[in-house]
Amino acid sequence: MAFCRRHTKSASSRMAELHIIGQIVGASGFPQSTLFCKWGIHTGGAWRLLSGLREGQTQVDSPQNGEMAFWSHPIDVHYTTKGLQGWPKLHLQVWHQDSFGRCQLFGYGYCHVPSSPGHHRLHCVTWRPLGSWQEQLAQSFVGGGPQLRSPDLIYSGADRYRLHTVAMGTVELELGIILRYFDKYGVET
């Protein structure tokens, strides 16, 4: 009779785990409707994605004027980490699609993923770069407008102080946070 030995990790070798389950509910306060959102999660080097998608895109929603664009786009990711540095940040890009199918950037935004377990409702304010007066004039006639060369500026803050920006709308998120084995790192859950 052969015995099968089950391999289990000892408590000292377990890595801390973070599970983010939720949704990008929608957006409001933007100058036009017919919006969609590109999103991504940025983490530090000590974090490893176990399951889920690191980035994605919602569908286009065309609400009546003045109403919120609803996406109800799911987010379900599972990370492990050996350290707390580089806690996950969620970065967003809100885009407008016109009647010809052309897409125009309406705003960038980011928010830190909450570090306490439970259900969280977040409101992420967005902004877009404000070009020169010539670029603003051209934007009002043909659309488009300035965009960041590197999306890393959304969440890194490096050289962001040099940007001239204008506030845009707000993206609403609902996130459920589950922490596991963080007590090993002195974090009470």
PyMOL commands that set and color helices and strands:
alter all, ss='L'
color gray80, all
select helices_A, chain A and resi 11-13+133-142+153-156+160-162+182-185
alter helices_A, ss='H'
color red, helices_A
select strands_A, chain A and resi 16-28+35-42+47-51+55-57+69-81+89-97+103-112+118-129+165-180
alter strands_A, ss='S'
color yellow, strands_A
deselect
rebuild
show_as cartoon
